């Protein structure tokens, strides 16, 4: 059985102190990034001005296929990584909006009645949405917008309770991508219906086709109907101490110990070797106490984090041949026809790769989102798999808030993967948020809520939430803008764009919350070795299959 603190004792009080997810996320907007955003803030004032652009297309397809081939060296072998945007069947339908755009106005500003709307927000969206609310109320002083942040653990039950009870206590809410099926079933409003019944509030520059199509289809569209607009797509990255990886002395030490050049790991096997080198118990000369910050708690973090290891096996050429194409209703834990697949040698391989990393992490079962951010920020680890928003925390802690200095200290790469049939397959877990609307609110609140959702996810605001709040852009038109690429970290942006075409996915069926409740502690028992590996995988797969079987696929 693995004991996370074997041979190493406890971390300092600073690291052992629990950090709430909200507190960890709140610092991202306080790094000093606001000082570099002036170039885009001016765009907000022009959001409603000069809107006589071409009306949005009435038909939008949410699937897109993009193939990228990358040749790289893994160990001693040269491998080819082929990245395809959609090997998926989330929806092969064309989404047709029945809304009619206003006829080329010189200035578009729909009429809204006085209303008060409350936005229930995840912590990582809250600072941005408060900013967006303030800007929105300048344009619509008759509409009062209050943003209420809640931790993920409290947010999701609160949203479902309010939707199911139809009390309408909250008008707008952030949708975690894998909870889409649950909120639709509970009573979220159809955006297609809102647009059809209120064509005057459809922005002529809405441009639904500009949202990144795979993410839009996964996080906002259910059974061919729109239930939200993307706030930001996200996925996990591998952060690493670039200053250490490029230090000649450290590189020489690694070569002397391993016979290999030190590089950022591309496979989990390479990551194990590098993490061991940067763990002081195994290398007294290491500049860090541990090699990698890992998080496998019994919270929702477990559900998504395991996919960084499961995903590349599931979506490898061998995995596709065994388990079929990826269906984004079921995600990577299931086969194309909805069978939980991992109670076999492939699932065992993923778990063993995780287990082999555990000795080189401070406290993998006691650490969650906030703890791993603190560990990397304190210089305790050389690597840290994390989401985009903590980059702000890392800049503040490791570079004193200096964005240019941070480029030489903090490196960003794709999450490692596996080599299968000569191909490097890396599938970082996807995430992100959309804005949904409560289906049980009044007409005046519904109209105000929809216009706010349009505003907060507009092209102008999409760019601002990247440059000011480190929330990646959902709008493809912003991907090529110099300020998007350069203002924070070119490496972070380039890795984000590259990873966006190669992700793993959680299930988004209504049964997902129950899958988490049952699965999170079972996964920890399996990974910690408290249960025999195959017995544990078989038990978990059996329990999950009972839940998946309850789901009626809307397209099959």
C-alpha positions as CSV (number, residue, x, y, z in Angstrom):
1,X,0.0,0.0,0.0
2,X,1.3,3.5,-0.9
3,X,1.7,5.9,2.0
4,X,2.1,9.5,0.6
5,X,4.3,10.7,3.5
6,X,6.6,7.6,3.7
7,X,10.3,8.6,4.3
8,X,9.6,12.3,3.8
9,X,7.8,13.6,6.9
10,X,5.3,16.5,6.7
11,X,5.4,19.6,4.5
12,X,5.8,23.0,6.1
13,X,2.8,24.5,7.7
14,X,2.5,26.8,4.7
15,X,1.9,23.9,2.4
16,X,0.0,21.7,4.7
17,X,-2.6,24.4,5.4
18,X,-5.7,23.8,3.3
19,X,-6.4,26.3,0.6
20,X,-9.9,26.7,-0.6
21,X,-10.5,26.6,-4.3
22,X,-12.0,30.1,-4.2
23,X,-9.0,31.6,-2.4
24,X,-6.6,29.9,-4.8
25,X,-8.4,31.2,-7.8
26,X,-9.0,34.7,-6.6
27,X,-5.4,35.8,-6.8
28,X,-5.2,35.3,-10.6
29,X,-6.8,38.6,-11.2
30,X,-4.6,40.3,-8.7
31,X,-1.2,39.6,-10.3
32,X,-0.8,43.0,-11.9
33,X,-2.0,41.8,-15.2
34,X,-4.6,44.6,-15.3
35,X,-1.8,47.0,-16.2
36,X,-1.3,45.5,-19.6
37,X,-4.9,45.3,-20.6
38,X,-5.5,48.9,-21.6
39,X,-5.2,48.0,-25.3
40,X,-8.4,45.9,-25.1
41,X,-10.5,47.5,-22.4
42,X,-11.4,50.2,-24.9
43,X,-13.2,47.6,-27.0
44,X,-16.0,47.3,-24.4
45,X,-17.2,50.8,-25.1
46,X,-17.5,49.9,-28.7
47,X,-19.5,46.7,-28.1
48,X,-22.8,48.3,-29.1
49,X,-21.4,50.9,-31.5
50,X,-21.1,50.4,-35.2
51,X,-22.9,47.0,-35.1
52,X,-24.0,47.2,-38.7
53,X,-22.0,44.1,-39.5
54,X,-23.2,41.1,-41.5
55,X,-25.9,39.3,-39.4
56,X,-24.9,36.0,-37.8
57,X,-25.3,32.9,-40.0
58,X,-28.5,31.1,-39.3
59,X,-26.9,27.7,-39.5
60,X,-24.0,26.6,-37.4
61,X,-22.3,23.2,-37.4
62,X,-20.8,22.2,-34.1
63,X,-18.4,19.6,-35.4
64,X,-15.0,20.4,-37.0
65,X,-12.2,18.1,-38.1
66,X,-8.7,19.4,-37.9
67,X,-5.6,17.2,-38.3
68,X,-2.2,18.3,-37.2
69,X,0.9,16.1,-37.4
70,X,3.8,16.7,-35.1
71,X,7.1,14.8,-35.3
72,X,9.1,14.7,-32.1
73,X,11.7,12.6,-30.2
74,X,10.6,10.5,-27.3
75,X,13.5,8.7,-25.7
76,X,15.5,7.3,-28.5
77,X,12.7,7.0,-30.9
78,X,11.2,9.4,-33.4
79,X,7.5,9.4,-33.2
80,X,4.7,11.1,-35.0
81,X,1.8,12.7,-33.1
82,X,-1.4,13.2,-35.1
83,X,-3.9,15.5,-33.5
84,X,-7.5,15.5,-34.8
85,X,-10.0,18.0,-33.5
86,X,-13.0,15.7,-33.7
87,X,-13.0,12.0,-33.9
88,X,-16.3,12.5,-32.0
89,X,-20.0,12.0,-32.4
90,X,-21.2,14.7,-30.0
91,X,-23.6,15.8,-32.7
92,X,-23.4,15.4,-36.4
93,X,-26.4,17.6,-36.8
94,X,-26.4,21.1,-38.0
95,X,-27.6,23.5,-35.4
96,X,-30.1,25.9,-36.9
97,X,-31.1,28.9,-35.0
98,X,-34.6,30.1,-35.6
99,X,-33.9,33.6,-34.5
100,X,-33.9,36.5,-36.9
101,X,-31.2,39.1,-36.5
102,X,-32.2,42.8,-36.5
103,X,-31.9,44.5,-39.9
104,X,-28.5,46.1,-40.0
105,X,-28.9,48.9,-37.4
106,X,-26.4,51.7,-37.1
107,X,-26.3,51.1,-33.4
108,X,-27.7,48.0,-31.7
109,X,-29.0,48.3,-28.2
110,X,-32.1,46.3,-27.4
111,X,-34.8,47.6,-25.1
112,X,-34.8,46.1,-21.6
113,X,-37.2,46.6,-18.8
114,X,-35.9,47.2,-15.3
115,X,-34.8,43.9,-13.8
116,X,-32.5,42.5,-11.2
117,X,-30.6,39.4,-12.2
118,X,-28.4,37.2,-10.0
119,X,-25.5,35.3,-11.5
120,X,-24.4,32.1,-9.6
121,X,-20.7,31.7,-10.5
122,X,-17.9,29.3,-10.1
123,X,-14.9,30.9,-8.3
124,X,-12.7,30.9,-11.4
125,X,-15.3,32.9,-13.4
126,X,-16.4,35.2,-10.5
127,X,-13.9,38.0,-10.8
128,X,-14.3,38.2,-14.5
129,X,-18.1,38.1,-14.3
130,X,-18.1,40.9,-11.7
131,X,-16.1,43.0,-14.0
132,X,-18.4,42.2,-16.9
133,X,-21.4,43.0,-14.7
134,X,-20.0,46.4,-13.9
135,X,-19.4,47.2,-17.6
136,X,-22.9,45.9,-18.5
137,X,-24.6,48.0,-15.9
138,X,-23.0,51.1,-17.4
139,X,-24.8,50.3,-20.6
140,X,-28.0,49.2,-18.9
141,X,-28.4,51.1,-15.6
142,X,-32.0,49.8,-15.3
143,X,-30.6,46.3,-15.0
144,X,-28.9,45.3,-11.7
145,X,-26.5,42.4,-11.9
146,X,-25.2,40.6,-8.8
147,X,-22.6,37.9,-9.1
148,X,-22.6,35.3,-6.3
149,X,-19.4,33.1,-6.2
150,X,-19.6,29.7,-4.7
151,X,-17.1,26.8,-4.5
152,X,-17.6,24.1,-7.0
153,X,-18.8,21.7,-4.3
154,X,-21.5,24.1,-3.2
155,X,-22.3,25.6,-6.7
156,X,-23.5,22.5,-8.5
157,X,-26.0,21.3,-5.9
158,X,-27.3,24.9,-5.6
159,X,-27.9,25.2,-9.3
160,X,-29.7,21.9,-9.6
161,X,-31.8,22.6,-6.5
162,X,-32.9,26.0,-7.9
163,X,-33.7,24.6,-11.4
164,X,-35.6,21.6,-10.1
165,X,-37.7,23.6,-7.6
166,X,-38.4,26.3,-10.2
167,X,-38.0,29.1,-7.6
168,X,-35.9,31.2,-9.9
169,X,-33.7,32.4,-7.1
170,X,-30.8,32.6,-9.6
171,X,-31.2,33.9,-13.2
172,X,-27.9,33.1,-14.8
173,X,-25.4,30.4,-13.8
174,X,-22.0,29.0,-14.9
175,X,-22.2,25.5,-16.4
176,X,-19.3,23.2,-15.8
177,X,-19.0,21.4,-19.2
178,X,-19.6,17.9,-17.9
179,X,-22.8,19.0,-16.0
180,X,-24.6,20.1,-19.1
181,X,-26.9,17.1,-19.3
182,X,-27.9,17.5,-15.6
183,X,-28.8,21.2,-15.9
184,X,-30.8,20.6,-19.1
185,X,-32.7,17.8,-17.4
186,X,-33.3,20.0,-14.4
187,X,-34.8,23.0,-16.3
188,X,-32.2,25.2,-17.9
189,X,-33.6,27.6,-20.6
190,X,-33.1,26.8,-24.3
191,X,-31.2,29.7,-25.9
192,X,-32.8,28.7,-29.2
193,X,-36.2,29.2,-27.8
194,X,-35.2,32.6,-26.2
195,X,-33.9,33.8,-29.6
196,X,-36.9,32.6,-31.5
197,X,-39.3,34.3,-29.1
198,X,-37.2,37.5,-28.7
199,X,-35.5,38.2,-32.0
200,X,-35.0,41.8,-31.0
201,X,-32.4,40.9,-28.3
202,X,-30.2,38.8,-30.7
203,X,-27.0,40.7,-31.2
204,X,-26.3,41.0,-35.0
205,X,-22.6,40.3,-34.1
206,X,-23.3,37.3,-31.9
207,X,-21.6,35.1,-34.5
208,X,-22.1,31.6,-33.0
209,X,-19.8,30.1,-35.6
210,X,-16.9,32.0,-34.0
211,X,-17.0,29.9,-30.8
212,X,-14.5,27.1,-30.9
213,X,-16.7,24.3,-32.3
214,X,-15.7,21.2,-30.4
215,X,-15.9,23.0,-27.1
216,X,-19.2,24.7,-28.0
217,X,-20.7,21.4,-29.0
218,X,-19.5,19.7,-25.8
219,X,-20.3,22.4,-23.3
220,X,-23.3,24.3,-24.7
221,X,-25.3,22.1,-27.0
222,X,-27.5,19.2,-25.9
223,X,-29.4,17.1,-28.5
224,X,-28.8,19.7,-31.2
225,X,-30.2,22.6,-29.1
226,X,-28.2,25.5,-27.5
227,X,-28.4,25.9,-23.7
228,X,-25.5,28.2,-23.1
229,X,-22.8,30.4,-24.5
230,X,-19.1,29.6,-23.7
231,X,-17.4,31.7,-21.1
232,X,-14.1,30.0,-21.6
233,X,-12.8,26.7,-22.7
234,X,-10.0,25.2,-20.6
235,X,-7.9,22.2,-20.1
236,X,-4.9,21.1,-18.1
237,X,-1.3,21.9,-18.8
238,X,2.1,20.7,-17.5
239,X,3.7,23.7,-15.8
240,X,7.5,23.2,-15.1
241,X,10.4,25.2,-13.7
242,X,11.9,26.4,-17.0
243,X,14.9,27.9,-15.2
244,X,15.8,24.5,-13.8
245,X,15.2,22.6,-17.0
246,X,17.5,25.0,-18.8
247,X,20.2,25.3,-16.1
248,X,23.5,23.8,-17.6
249,X,24.6,22.4,-14.2
250,X,21.3,20.6,-13.6
251,X,21.2,19.3,-17.2
252,X,24.7,17.9,-16.7
253,X,23.6,16.2,-13.5
254,X,20.6,14.6,-15.2
255,X,22.8,13.4,-18.0
256,X,25.3,11.9,-15.6
257,X,22.5,10.1,-13.6
258,X,20.4,8.8,-16.5
259,X,22.6,9.0,-19.6
260,X,19.9,11.1,-21.3
261,X,19.4,14.8,-21.9
262,X,17.1,16.6,-19.6
263,X,13.9,17.7,-21.4
264,X,10.3,18.4,-20.6
265,X,8.6,15.0,-20.5
266,X,6.3,14.1,-23.4
267,X,5.3,10.7,-22.0
268,X,4.3,9.6,-18.5
269,X,7.2,7.2,-18.5
270,X,9.6,10.1,-19.1
271,X,7.7,12.2,-16.4
272,X,8.3,9.4,-13.8
273,X,12.1,9.5,-14.5
274,X,12.3,13.4,-14.5
275,X,10.1,13.6,-11.3
276,X,12.4,11.2,-9.5
277,X,15.4,13.3,-10.5
278,X,13.8,16.4,-9.0
279,X,12.9,14.6,-5.7
280,X,15.5,15.2,-3.0
281,X,15.0,11.8,-1.3
282,X,16.4,10.2,-4.5
283,X,18.7,13.1,-5.6
284,X,20.2,15.1,-2.8
285,X,21.3,17.8,-5.3
286,X,17.8,18.5,-6.5
287,X,16.8,22.2,-6.4
288,X,13.3,21.1,-5.4
289,X,12.1,18.8,-2.6
290,X,9.7,17.0,-4.9
291,X,9.4,16.3,-8.6
292,X,5.7,16.9,-9.3
293,X,2.6,18.2,-7.5
294,X,-0.2,15.6,-7.9
295,X,-3.8,15.7,-6.7
296,X,-6.0,12.6,-6.2
297,X,-8.4,13.6,-3.4
298,X,-11.9,12.2,-3.0
299,X,-13.5,15.3,-4.6
300,X,-14.6,16.1,-8.2
301,X,-10.9,16.7,-8.9
302,X,-10.4,12.9,-9.0
303,X,-13.1,12.5,-11.7
304,X,-11.3,14.8,-14.2
305,X,-7.6,14.3,-13.2
306,X,-7.5,10.5,-13.8
307,X,-8.4,11.2,-17.5
308,X,-5.0,12.7,-18.1
309,X,-3.8,9.0,-17.9
310,X,-7.0,7.3,-19.2
311,X,-7.6,9.6,-22.1
312,X,-4.4,8.9,-24.2
313,X,-4.9,5.1,-23.9
314,X,-8.6,5.4,-24.8
315,X,-7.9,7.7,-27.8
316,X,-4.8,6.0,-29.0
317,X,-4.9,4.1,-32.4
318,X,-5.1,0.9,-30.4
319,X,-7.8,2.3,-28.1
320,X,-9.9,3.5,-31.0
321,X,-9.7,0.0,-32.6
322,X,-10.8,-1.6,-29.3
323,X,-13.3,0.8,-28.0
324,X,-14.6,2.7,-31.0
325,X,-14.9,6.4,-31.7
326,X,-15.2,8.8,-28.9
327,X,-18.8,9.8,-28.1
328,X,-18.8,13.1,-26.1
329,X,-22.0,12.2,-24.3
330,X,-20.2,9.3,-22.7
331,X,-16.6,10.6,-22.7
332,X,-13.4,8.7,-22.4
333,X,-14.5,6.4,-19.6
334,X,-16.8,4.6,-22.0
335,X,-16.8,2.9,-25.4
336,X,-18.6,4.3,-28.4
337,X,-21.7,2.3,-27.4
338,X,-21.7,3.3,-23.7
339,X,-19.8,0.5,-22.1
340,X,-17.4,1.3,-19.2
341,X,-14.2,-0.2,-20.6
342,X,-11.3,0.2,-18.1
343,X,-11.6,-3.0,-16.1
344,X,-8.8,-4.6,-18.1
345,X,-5.0,-4.4,-18.9
346,X,-5.4,-0.9,-20.4
347,X,-7.1,0.5,-17.3
348,X,-4.5,-1.2,-15.2
349,X,-1.7,0.4,-17.3
350,X,-3.1,3.9,-16.6
351,X,-3.3,3.3,-12.9
352,X,0.2,1.9,-12.7
353,X,1.6,5.0,-14.5
354,X,-0.1,7.1,-11.8
355,X,1.2,4.9,-9.0
356,X,4.8,5.1,-10.3
357,X,4.6,8.9,-9.9
358,X,3.3,9.0,-6.4
359,X,6.6,8.7,-4.5
360,X,7.8,11.9,-6.1
361,X,4.8,14.1,-5.1
362,X,4.3,15.9,-1.7
363,X,0.9,14.6,-0.7
364,X,-1.1,13.3,-3.7
365,X,-4.1,12.0,-1.7
366,X,-4.3,15.0,0.7
367,X,-3.8,17.6,-2.0
368,X,-6.5,19.2,-4.1
369,X,-6.5,22.2,-6.5
370,X,-5.3,24.8,-4.1
371,X,-2.6,22.7,-2.4
372,X,-0.9,21.8,-5.7
373,X,-0.9,25.5,-6.7
374,X,0.7,26.3,-3.4
375,X,3.3,23.6,-3.7
376,X,4.5,24.8,-7.2
377,X,4.2,28.4,-6.2
378,X,6.4,27.8,-3.1
379,X,9.2,26.2,-5.2
380,X,8.5,22.8,-3.6
381,X,8.0,20.9,-6.9
382,X,9.6,21.1,-10.3
383,X,6.4,20.3,-12.2
384,X,2.7,20.7,-11.7
385,X,-0.3,19.6,-13.9
386,X,-2.8,22.4,-13.6
387,X,-5.4,24.6,-15.4
388,X,-4.8,27.9,-17.1
389,X,-6.0,30.3,-14.3
390,X,-3.3,29.4,-11.8
391,X,-0.7,30.8,-14.1
392,X,-1.4,34.2,-12.5
393,X,-0.6,32.7,-9.0
394,X,2.6,31.3,-10.3
395,X,3.7,34.6,-11.9
396,X,3.0,36.4,-8.6
397,X,4.8,33.8,-6.4
398,X,7.8,33.0,-8.6
399,X,8.4,36.2,-10.6
400,X,7.0,38.8,-8.2
401,X,4.2,39.6,-10.7
402,X,6.6,40.4,-13.5
403,X,5.1,38.8,-16.7
404,X,8.3,39.2,-18.7
405,X,10.5,37.7,-16.0
406,X,8.1,34.8,-15.6
407,X,8.7,33.7,-19.2
408,X,12.2,32.6,-18.1
409,X,11.0,30.9,-14.9
410,X,7.7,29.2,-15.7
411,X,7.5,26.8,-18.6
412,X,4.2,25.5,-20.1
413,X,3.7,22.3,-22.1
414,X,1.1,19.8,-23.0
415,X,0.2,17.2,-20.4
416,X,2.3,14.0,-21.1
417,X,0.8,11.0,-22.8
418,X,1.8,7.6,-24.2
419,X,3.4,6.3,-27.4
420,X,1.1,3.9,-29.4
421,X,2.0,2.4,-32.8
422,X,4.7,5.0,-33.2
423,X,2.5,7.9,-32.4
424,X,2.7,10.2,-29.4
425,X,-0.8,10.5,-28.0
426,X,-1.4,13.3,-25.4
427,X,-4.9,14.0,-24.2
428,X,-5.1,16.6,-21.4
429,X,-8.5,16.7,-19.7
430,X,-10.9,19.3,-21.0
431,X,-12.9,21.7,-18.9
432,X,-14.3,25.2,-18.9
433,X,-17.5,27.0,-18.3
434,X,-20.6,28.3,-20.2
435,X,-23.3,30.7,-19.1
436,X,-26.8,29.2,-18.8
437,X,-30.1,30.7,-17.9
438,X,-32.8,29.5,-15.5
439,X,-35.9,28.4,-17.3
440,X,-38.2,29.5,-14.5
441,X,-37.6,33.3,-14.4
442,X,-39.9,36.1,-15.6
443,X,-39.8,37.5,-19.2
444,X,-38.1,40.7,-18.1
445,X,-35.4,38.7,-16.2
446,X,-35.0,36.3,-19.1
447,X,-34.4,39.1,-21.6
448,X,-31.9,40.8,-19.4
449,X,-30.2,37.6,-18.6
450,X,-29.8,36.7,-22.3
451,X,-28.4,40.1,-23.2
452,X,-26.0,39.8,-20.3
453,X,-24.9,36.4,-21.5
454,X,-24.3,37.8,-25.0
455,X,-22.3,40.7,-23.6
456,X,-20.1,38.6,-21.3
457,X,-19.3,36.1,-24.1
458,X,-18.9,38.7,-26.9
459,X,-15.7,38.9,-28.9
460,X,-14.5,42.0,-27.1
461,X,-15.1,40.6,-23.6
462,X,-13.7,37.2,-24.6
463,X,-10.3,38.9,-25.3
464,X,-10.4,40.9,-22.1
465,X,-11.0,37.8,-19.9
466,X,-7.9,36.2,-21.4
467,X,-5.6,39.2,-21.0
468,X,-6.9,40.4,-17.7
469,X,-8.1,37.2,-15.9
470,X,-6.1,34.4,-17.6
471,X,-9.3,32.7,-18.8
472,X,-8.6,31.3,-22.3
473,X,-10.5,32.7,-25.3
474,X,-13.5,30.8,-26.6
475,X,-13.7,32.9,-29.7
476,X,-11.5,31.7,-32.6
477,X,-11.2,35.2,-34.0
478,X,-9.2,36.1,-30.9
479,X,-6.7,33.4,-31.3
480,X,-4.7,35.2,-34.0
481,X,-4.6,38.6,-32.3
482,X,-1.1,39.8,-31.2
483,X,-2.3,41.0,-27.8
484,X,-3.8,37.5,-27.2
485,X,-0.5,35.8,-28.0
486,X,1.9,38.2,-26.4
487,X,0.4,39.9,-23.4
488,X,0.7,37.0,-21.0
489,X,2.9,34.2,-22.2
490,X,3.4,33.0,-25.7
491,X,4.2,29.5,-24.5
492,X,0.9,29.3,-22.5
493,X,-1.1,30.6,-25.5
494,X,0.6,28.3,-28.0
495,X,0.2,25.3,-25.8
496,X,-3.4,26.1,-25.2
497,X,-4.1,26.4,-28.9
498,X,-2.3,23.1,-29.7
499,X,-3.9,21.2,-26.8
500,X,-7.4,22.4,-27.8
501,X,-7.2,20.0,-30.7
502,X,-6.3,17.0,-28.6
503,X,-8.3,16.6,-25.4
504,X,-9.9,13.9,-23.2
505,X,-13.5,14.3,-21.9
506,X,-15.6,13.5,-18.9
507,X,-19.1,12.1,-19.3
508,X,-21.7,14.8,-19.6
509,X,-24.8,12.7,-19.0
510,X,-27.3,13.5,-16.3
511,X,-25.9,10.6,-14.2
512,X,-22.5,12.2,-14.0
513,X,-22.9,13.6,-10.4
514,X,-23.7,10.1,-9.1
515,X,-20.8,8.7,-11.0
516,X,-18.6,11.2,-9.1
517,X,-20.1,10.4,-5.8
518,X,-19.5,6.7,-6.2
519,X,-16.3,6.8,-8.2
520,X,-14.1,9.4,-6.4
521,X,-13.4,7.4,-3.2
522,X,-13.2,4.2,-5.2
523,X,-10.6,5.7,-7.5
524,X,-8.5,6.7,-4.5
525,X,-8.7,3.2,-3.0
526,X,-7.5,1.8,-6.3
527,X,-4.7,4.2,-6.9
528,X,-3.5,4.1,-3.2
529,X,-3.4,0.3,-3.4
530,X,-6.0,-0.2,-0.7
531,X,-7.8,-2.5,-3.1
532,X,-6.4,-5.1,-5.5
533,X,-6.0,-3.3,-8.8
534,X,-8.2,-5.5,-11.0
535,X,-10.8,-6.1,-8.3
536,X,-11.1,-2.4,-7.8
537,X,-11.4,-1.6,-11.5
538,X,-14.0,-4.3,-12.0
539,X,-16.1,-3.1,-9.0
540,X,-15.9,0.5,-10.2
541,X,-16.8,-0.3,-13.8
542,X,-19.7,-2.4,-12.6
543,X,-21.1,0.4,-10.5
544,X,-20.7,3.0,-13.2
545,X,-22.2,0.8,-15.8
546,X,-25.5,0.7,-13.8
547,X,-25.6,4.5,-14.0
548,X,-24.6,4.8,-17.7
549,X,-27.3,2.3,-18.6
550,X,-29.9,4.7,-17.3
551,X,-29.0,7.2,-19.9
552,X,-31.1,7.4,-23.1
553,X,-28.8,8.7,-25.8
554,X,-30.6,11.5,-27.7
555,X,-28.9,10.6,-31.0
556,X,-29.1,6.9,-31.0
